[in-house]
Amino acid sequence: MESKELAAKIAEILDSKKGIDIETVDLTGKTVLADYFVLASGNSTTQIRALADEVEFVLKKDFDIVPDHIEGRAGDKWILLDYKDVVVHVMGREERENYSIEKFWETKRREGEE
């Protein structure tokens, strides 16, 4: 599966579990970290865990795709699922606002155009 398709599928999974403010950030050609970040917020640690678990479960069951790395299961306010070319960030609203990942990469995109 291409990274763009994977990012779209992940966004669909997050939406099906009522993820909040789901956004896909296209990083193609901007960094070696990933081609896409998919971000979603949850209202509680329970919802954040459920969102991350659902992404992991559906991708494994339907496509036999497993994350290369997972971070944040202990605190549950920010869970990162690393699928190499696509990195999923499921965060609490406060953490999402505080770190502003989308705004950071939007600024980097504009700087690259100048």
OpenMM code with the backbone's topology and positions (N, CA, C; nanometers):
from openmm import Vec3, app, unit

residues = "MET GLU SER LYS GLU LEU ALA ALA LYS ILE ALA GLU ILE LEU ASP SER LYS LYS GLY ILE ASP ILE GLU THR VAL ASP LEU THR GLY LYS THR VAL LEU ALA ASP TYR PHE VAL LEU ALA SER GLY ASN SER THR THR GLN ILE ARG ALA LEU ALA ASP GLU VAL GLU PHE VAL LEU LYS LYS ASP PHE ASP ILE VAL PRO ASP HIS ILE GLU GLY ARG ALA GLY ASP LYS TRP ILE LEU LEU ASP TYR LYS ASP VAL VAL VAL HIS VAL MET GLY ARG GLU GLU ARG GLU ASN TYR SER ILE GLU LYS PHE TRP GLU THR LYS ARG ARG GLU GLY GLU GLU".split()
positions = [
    Vec3(0.0841, -0.1172, 0.0000),
    Vec3(0.0000, 0.0000, 0.0000),
    Vec3(0.0894, 0.1245, 0.0000),
    Vec3(0.0573, 0.2178, -0.0860),
    Vec3(0.1314, 0.3434, -0.0936),
    Vec3(0.1075, 0.4258, 0.0332),
    Vec3(0.2033, 0.5110, 0.0663),
    Vec3(0.1926, 0.5887, 0.1894),
    Vec3(0.0708, 0.6814, 0.1890),
    Vec3(0.0353, 0.7376, 0.0741),
    Vec3(-0.0818, 0.8252, 0.0667),
    Vec3(-0.2095, 0.7459, 0.0954),
    Vec3(-0.2198, 0.6262, 0.0417),
    Vec3(-0.3358, 0.5393, 0.0668),
    Vec3(-0.3426, 0.4977, 0.2139),
    Vec3(-0.2261, 0.4659, 0.2702),
    Vec3(-0.2201, 0.4265, 0.4104),
    Vec3(-0.2652, 0.5406, 0.5005),
    Vec3(-0.2183, 0.6611, 0.4722),
    Vec3(-0.2591, 0.7780, 0.5510),
    Vec3(-0.4099, 0.7988, 0.5427),
    Vec3(-0.4664, 0.7833, 0.4236),
    Vec3(-0.6109, 0.8003, 0.4050),
    Vec3(-0.6875, 0.6927, 0.4818),
    Vec3(-0.6398, 0.5703, 0.4792),
    Vec3(-0.7053, 0.4607, 0.5505),
    Vec3(-0.7010, 0.4860, 0.7014),
    Vec3(-0.5877, 0.5316, 0.7506),
    Vec3(-0.5737, 0.5610, 0.8935),
    Vec3(-0.6714, 0.6718, 0.9340),
    Vec3(-0.6817, 0.7766, 0.8526),
    Vec3(-0.7756, 0.8853, 0.8820),
    Vec3(-0.9193, 0.8311, 0.8851),
    Vec3(-0.9504, 0.7408, 0.7943),
    Vec3(-1.0833, 0.6786, 0.7908),
    Vec3(-1.1104, 0.5977, 0.9184),
    Vec3(-1.0111, 0.5224, 0.9628),
    Vec3(-1.0250, 0.4430, 1.0858),
    Vec3(-1.0472, 0.5350, 1.2053),
    Vec3(-0.9678, 0.6400, 1.2146),
    Vec3(-0.9809, 0.7348, 1.3253),
    Vec3(-1.1190, 0.8008, 1.3241),
    Vec3(-1.1674, 0.8335, 1.2066),
    Vec3(-1.2995, 0.8942, 1.1948),
    Vec3(-1.4090, 0.7962, 1.2390),
    Vec3(-1.3930, 0.6695, 1.2045),
    Vec3(-1.4936, 0.5692, 1.2410),
    Vec3(-1.5041, 0.5506, 1.3923),
    Vec3(-1.3981, 0.5844, 1.4653),
    Vec3(-1.3976, 0.5745, 1.6120),
    Vec3(-1.4182, 0.7107, 1.6775),
    Vec3(-1.4654, 0.8059, 1.5995),
    Vec3(-1.4993, 0.9399, 1.6508),
    Vec3(-1.3787, 1.0208, 1.6963),
    Vec3(-1.2658, 1.0046, 1.6250),
    Vec3(-1.1507, 1.0903, 1.6506),
    Vec3(-1.1881, 1.2348, 1.6207),
    Vec3(-1.1243, 1.3263, 1.6880),
    Vec3(-1.1553, 1.4689, 1.6762),
    Vec3(-1.0450, 1.5392, 1.5982),
    Vec3(-1.0850, 1.6345, 1.5137),
    Vec3(-0.9892, 1.7178, 1.4387),
    Vec3(-0.8841, 1.6340, 1.3663),
    Vec3(-0.9282, 1.5375, 1.2908),
    Vec3(-0.8359, 1.4503, 1.2175),
    Vec3(-0.7748, 1.5303, 1.1036),
    Vec3(-0.6441, 1.5261, 1.0948),
    Vec3(-0.5738, 1.6000, 0.9904),
    Vec3(-0.4577, 1.5164, 0.9380),
    Vec3(-0.4401, 1.5204, 0.8071),
    Vec3(-0.3269, 1.4535, 0.7433),
    Vec3(-0.2321, 1.5622, 0.6941),
    Vec3(-0.1069, 1.5543, 0.7360),
    Vec3(-0.0058, 1.6520, 0.6972),
    Vec3(0.0881, 1.5850, 0.5970),
    Vec3(0.0928, 1.6401, 0.4767),
    Vec3(0.1786, 1.5868, 0.3708),
    Vec3(0.3202, 1.6391, 0.3910),
    Vec3(0.4118, 1.5484, 0.4195),
    Vec3(0.5522, 1.5852, 0.4433),
    Vec3(0.6430, 1.5427, 0.3284),
    Vec3(0.5838, 1.4947, 0.2211),
    Vec3(0.6607, 1.4434, 0.1082),
    Vec3(0.7642, 1.5463, 0.0636),
    Vec3(0.8896, 1.5051, 0.0623),
    Vec3(0.9982, 1.5914, 0.0190),
    Vec3(1.0416, 1.6957, 0.1204),
    Vec3(0.9806, 1.6997, 0.2377),
    Vec3(1.0143, 1.8004, 0.3383),
    Vec3(1.1046, 1.7463, 0.4478),
    Vec3(1.0980, 1.6149, 0.4700),
    Vec3(1.1753, 1.5530, 0.5773),
    Vec3(1.1918, 1.4047, 0.5482),
    Vec3(1.2924, 1.3452, 0.6102),
    Vec3(1.3117, 1.2007, 0.5970),
    Vec3(1.2345, 1.1244, 0.7049),
    Vec3(1.1698, 1.1969, 0.7965),
    Vec3(1.0961, 1.1337, 0.9050),
    Vec3(0.9813, 1.0477, 0.8540),
    Vec3(0.9043, 1.1004, 0.7595),
    Vec3(0.7870, 1.0307, 0.7082),
    Vec3(0.7351, 1.1069, 0.5869),
    Vec3(0.6457, 1.0432, 0.5130),
    Vec3(0.5772, 1.1115, 0.4032),
    Vec3(0.4517, 1.1825, 0.4533),
    Vec3(0.3900, 1.1244, 0.5571),
    Vec3(0.2662, 1.1803, 0.6117),
    Vec3(0.2633, 1.1657, 0.7626),
    Vec3(0.2053, 1.2654, 0.8278),
    Vec3(0.1632, 1.2555, 0.9664),
    Vec3(0.0109, 1.2542, 0.9626),
    Vec3(-0.0489, 1.1658, 1.0392),
    Vec3(-0.1936, 1.1686, 1.0582),
    Vec3(-0.2164, 1.1996, 1.2052),
    Vec3(-0.2894, 1.3079, 1.2305),
    Vec3(-0.3123, 1.3530, 1.3672),
    Vec3(-0.4601, 1.3462, 1.4011),
    Vec3(-0.4871, 1.3100, 1.5262),
    Vec3(-0.6244, 1.3106, 1.5764),
    Vec3(-0.6199, 1.3388, 1.7256),
    Vec3(-0.7260, 1.3987, 1.7739),
    Vec3(-0.7384, 1.4257, 1.9171),
    Vec3(-0.8456, 1.3361, 1.9768),
    Vec3(-0.8318, 1.3151, 2.1073),
    Vec3(-0.9322, 1.2428, 2.1833),
    Vec3(-0.9687, 1.3226, 2.3062),
    Vec3(-1.0880, 1.2983, 2.3587),
    Vec3(-1.1363, 1.3727, 2.4756),
    Vec3(-1.0859, 1.3181, 2.6081),
    Vec3(-1.0372, 1.1956, 2.6086),
    Vec3(-0.9942, 1.1325, 2.7339),
    Vec3(-0.8827, 1.0328, 2.7030),
    Vec3(-0.8138, 0.9897, 2.8078),
    Vec3(-0.7095, 0.8892, 2.7869),
    Vec3(-0.7710, 0.7594, 2.7341),
    Vec3(-0.8927, 0.7292, 2.7750),
    Vec3(-0.9613, 0.6091, 2.7260),
    Vec3(-0.9853, 0.6197, 2.5755),
    Vec3(-1.0321, 0.7353, 2.5290),
    Vec3(-1.0561, 0.7517, 2.3857),
    Vec3(-0.9257, 0.7526, 2.3073),
    Vec3(-0.8220, 0.8156, 2.3602),
    Vec3(-0.6921, 0.8189, 2.2928),
    Vec3(-0.6410, 0.6768, 2.2739),
    Vec3(-0.6481, 0.5962, 2.3789),
    Vec3(-0.6063, 0.4553, 2.3713),
    Vec3(-0.6907, 0.3781, 2.2704),
    Vec3(-0.8218, 0.4007, 2.2739),
    Vec3(-0.9132, 0.3302, 2.1834),
    Vec3(-0.8853, 0.3656, 2.0377),
    Vec3(-0.8567, 0.4911, 2.0103),
    Vec3(-0.8245, 0.5333, 1.8735),
    Vec3(-0.6970, 0.4655, 1.8238),
    Vec3(-0.5919, 0.4706, 1.9052),
    Vec3(-0.4647, 0.4081, 1.8671),
    Vec3(-0.4807, 0.2570, 1.8513),
    Vec3(-0.5516, 0.1947, 1.9441),
    Vec3(-0.5739, 0.0505, 1.9377),
    Vec3(-0.6493, 0.0111, 1.8112),
    Vec3(-0.7484, 0.0913, 1.7737),
    Vec3(-0.8280, 0.0595, 1.6547),
    Vec3(-0.7443, 0.0689, 1.5275),
    Vec3(-0.6611, 0.1707, 1.5173),
    Vec3(-0.5719, 0.1824, 1.4010),
    Vec3(-0.4834, 0.0590, 1.3928),
    Vec3(-0.4214, 0.0254, 1.5033),
    Vec3(-0.3324, -0.0902, 1.5075),
    Vec3(-0.4076, -0.2190, 1.4719),
    Vec3(-0.5261, -0.2391, 1.5287),
    Vec3(-0.6050, -0.3603, 1.5065),
    Vec3(-0.6491, -0.3737, 1.3603),
    Vec3(-0.7079, -0.2690, 1.3045),
    Vec3(-0.7611, -0.2759, 1.1682),
    Vec3(-0.6502, -0.2938, 1.0649),
    Vec3(-0.5411, -0.2218, 1.0802),
    Vec3(-0.4316, -0.2361, 0.9830),
    Vec3(-0.3707, -0.3760, 0.9875),
    Vec3(-0.3610, -0.4340, 1.1067),
    Vec3(-0.3089, -0.5705, 1.1201),
    Vec3(-0.4067, -0.6707, 1.0597),
    Vec3(-0.5342, -0.6581, 1.0951),
    Vec3(-0.6376, -0.7537, 1.0517),
    Vec3(-0.6621, -0.7470, 0.9015),
    Vec3(-0.6777, -0.6273, 0.8479),
    Vec3(-0.7170, -0.6119, 0.7080),
    Vec3(-0.6008, -0.6100, 0.6096),
    Vec3(-0.4831, -0.5650, 0.6540),
    Vec3(-0.3722, -0.5460, 0.5608),
    Vec3(-0.2418, -0.6112, 0.6052),
    Vec3(-0.2417, -0.6750, 0.7216),
    Vec3(-0.1228, -0.7359, 0.7789),
    Vec3(-0.0083, -0.6349, 0.7922),
    Vec3(-0.0459, -0.5125, 0.8305),
    Vec3(0.0519, -0.4051, 0.8507),
    Vec3(0.0608, -0.3791, 1.0009),
    Vec3(0.1820, -0.3822, 1.0533),
    Vec3(0.2034, -0.3551, 1.1961),
    Vec3(0.2964, -0.2356, 1.2097),
    Vec3(0.2810, -0.1601, 1.3181),
    Vec3(0.3700, -0.0449, 1.3358),
    Vec3(0.5134, -0.0892, 1.3612),
    Vec3(0.6048, -0.0115, 1.3098),
    Vec3(0.7471, -0.0358, 1.3323),
    Vec3(0.7827, -0.0038, 1.4770),
    Vec3(0.7102, 0.0917, 1.5335),
    Vec3(0.7406, 0.1390, 1.6680),
    Vec3(0.6173, 0.2070, 1.7263),
    Vec3(0.5984, 0.1939, 1.8569),
    Vec3(0.4893, 0.2608, 1.9272),
    Vec3(0.5470, 0.3332, 2.0479),
    Vec3(0.5038, 0.4572, 2.0671),
    Vec3(0.5467, 0.5366, 2.1829),
    Vec3(0.4245, 0.5885, 2.2570),
    Vec3(0.4351, 0.6025, 2.3875),
    Vec3(0.3363, 0.6738, 2.4653),
    Vec3(0.2266, 0.5925, 2.5279),
    Vec3(0.2324, 0.4633, 2.5237),
    Vec3(0.1257, 0.3817, 2.5821),
    Vec3(0.1140, 0.4027, 2.7331),
    Vec3(0.2228, 0.4334, 2.7998),
    Vec3(0.2200, 0.4473, 2.9461),
    Vec3(0.1387, 0.5684, 2.9901),
    Vec3(0.1636, 0.6849, 2.9304),
    Vec3(0.0945, 0.8062, 2.9722),
    Vec3(-0.0407, 0.8249, 2.9075),
    Vec3(-0.0554, 0.7766, 2.7873),
    Vec3(-0.1817, 0.7803, 2.7138),
    Vec3(-0.2344, 0.9196, 2.6799),
    Vec3(-0.1549, 1.0227, 2.6948),
    Vec3(-0.1978, 1.1556, 2.6515),
    Vec3(-0.1478, 1.1849, 2.5107),
    Vec3(-0.0550, 1.1024, 2.4648),
    Vec3(-0.0032, 1.1148, 2.3289),
    Vec3(0.0523, 0.9794, 2.2906),
    Vec3(-0.0121, 0.9163, 2.1962),
    Vec3(0.0348, 0.7870, 2.1465),
    Vec3(0.0790, 0.8051, 2.0029),
    Vec3(0.1974, 0.7580, 1.9734),
    Vec3(0.2548, 0.7670, 1.8404),
    Vec3(0.2676, 0.6261, 1.7848),
    Vec3(0.2145, 0.6050, 1.6655),
    Vec3(0.2287, 0.4783, 1.5942),
    Vec3(0.3120, 0.5063, 1.4698),
    Vec3(0.4276, 0.4435, 1.4592),
    Vec3(0.5199, 0.4675, 1.3486),
    Vec3(0.5059, 0.3563, 1.2450),
    Vec3(0.4473, 0.3911, 1.1313),
    Vec3(0.4340, 0.2973, 1.0196),
    Vec3(0.5342, 0.3340, 0.9097),
    Vec3(0.6508, 0.3780, 0.9481),
    Vec3(0.7621, 0.4185, 0.8626),
    Vec3(0.7286, 0.5425, 0.7806),
    Vec3(0.6568, 0.5284, 0.6692),
    Vec3(0.6259, 0.6446, 0.5856),
    Vec3(0.5067, 0.7245, 0.6359),
    Vec3(0.4326, 0.6656, 0.7294),
    Vec3(0.3179, 0.7339, 0.7888),
    Vec3(0.3291, 0.7222, 0.9406),
    Vec3(0.3262, 0.8365, 1.0074),
    Vec3(0.3333, 0.8394, 1.1531),
    Vec3(0.2009, 0.8933, 1.2055),
    Vec3(0.1413, 0.8197, 1.2976),
    Vec3(0.0116, 0.8555, 1.3543),
    Vec3(0.0339, 0.9150, 1.4932),
    Vec3(-0.0253, 1.0319, 1.5163),
    Vec3(-0.0191, 1.0981, 1.6466),
    Vec3(-0.1623, 1.1079, 1.6990),
    Vec3(-0.1914, 1.0384, 1.8079),
    Vec3(-0.3222, 1.0489, 1.8724),
    Vec3(-0.2975, 1.1159, 2.0068),
    Vec3(-0.3584, 1.2326, 2.0258),
    Vec3(-0.3233, 1.3173, 2.1389),
    Vec3(-0.4460, 1.3722, 2.2087),
    Vec3(-0.4252, 1.4115, 2.3339),
    Vec3(-0.5261, 1.4888, 2.4035),
    Vec3(-0.5309, 1.6273, 2.3411),
    Vec3(-0.6423, 1.6945, 2.3591),
    Vec3(-0.6574, 1.8281, 2.2985),
    Vec3(-0.5513, 1.9269, 2.3481),
    Vec3(-0.5220, 1.9224, 2.4774),
    Vec3(-0.4233, 2.0148, 2.5343),
    Vec3(-0.2851, 1.9906, 2.4739),
    Vec3(-0.2456, 1.8644, 2.4619),
    Vec3(-0.1154, 1.8314, 2.4037),
    Vec3(-0.1106, 1.8728, 2.2561),
    Vec3(-0.2198, 1.8500, 2.1867),
    Vec3(-0.2260, 1.8852, 2.0447),
    Vec3(-0.2106, 2.0355, 2.0258),
    Vec3(-0.2804, 2.1118, 2.1088),
    Vec3(-0.2709, 2.2568, 2.1017),
    Vec3(-0.1307, 2.3052, 2.1382),
    Vec3(-0.0751, 2.2462, 2.2430),
    Vec3(0.0559, 2.2869, 2.2927),
    Vec3(0.1670, 2.2633, 2.1901),
    Vec3(0.1685, 2.1481, 2.1258),
    Vec3(0.2774, 2.1140, 2.0346),
    Vec3(0.2549, 2.1622, 1.8920),
    Vec3(0.1324, 2.1860, 1.8521),
    Vec3(0.0987, 2.2454, 1.7210),
    Vec3(0.1793, 2.1850, 1.6057),
    Vec3(0.1782, 2.0551, 1.5952),
    Vec3(0.2564, 1.9869, 1.4910),
    Vec3(0.2176, 2.0356, 1.3517),
    Vec3(0.0884, 2.0513, 1.3274),
    Vec3(0.0428, 2.0961, 1.1954),
    Vec3(0.0977, 2.2340, 1.1621),
    Vec3(0.0922, 2.3243, 1.2593),
    Vec3(0.1402, 2.4607, 1.2362),
    Vec3(0.2911, 2.4619, 1.2121),
    Vec3(0.3642, 2.3791, 1.2854),
    Vec3(0.5090, 2.3713, 1.2666),
    Vec3(0.5426, 2.3320, 1.1233),
    Vec3(0.4782, 2.2271, 1.0728),
    Vec3(0.5089, 2.1802, 0.9378),
    Vec3(0.4544, 2.2737, 0.8316),
    Vec3(0.3471, 2.3450, 0.8585),
    Vec3(0.2964, 2.4449, 0.7650),
    Vec3(0.3981, 2.5586, 0.7527),
    Vec3(0.4559, 2.5996, 0.8651),
    Vec3(0.5599, 2.7030, 0.8637),
    Vec3(0.6802, 2.6551, 0.7843),
    Vec3(0.7211, 2.5294, 0.8042),
    Vec3(0.8354, 2.4745, 0.7306),
    Vec3(0.8073, 2.4733, 0.5807),
    Vec3(0.6831, 2.4426, 0.5419),
    Vec3(0.6460, 2.4391, 0.3998),
    Vec3(0.6595, 2.5789, 0.3401),
    Vec3(0.6090, 2.6809, 0.4114),
    Vec3(0.6180, 2.8177, 0.3613),
    Vec3(0.7623, 2.8636, 0.3511),
    Vec3(0.8457, 2.8282, 0.4487),
    Vec3(0.9870, 2.8667, 0.4458),
    Vec3(1.0567, 2.8054, 0.3248),
    Vec3(1.0188, 2.6838, 0.2895),
    Vec3(1.0790, 2.6158, 0.1745),
    Vec3(1.0401, 2.6794, 0.0423),
    Vec3(0.9282, 2.7522, 0.0379),
    Vec3(0.8824, 2.8166, -0.0846),
    Vec3(0.9509, 2.9489, -0.1098),
    Vec3(1.0067, 3.0065, -0.0026),
    Vec3(1.0694, 3.1405, -0.0155),
    Vec3(1.2042, 3.1323, -0.0819),
] * unit.nanometer
topology = app.Topology()
chain = topology.addChain("A")
for resn in residues:
    res = topology.addResidue(resn, chain)
    for name in ("N", "CA", "C"):
        topology.addAtom(name, app.Element.getBySymbol(name[0]), res)
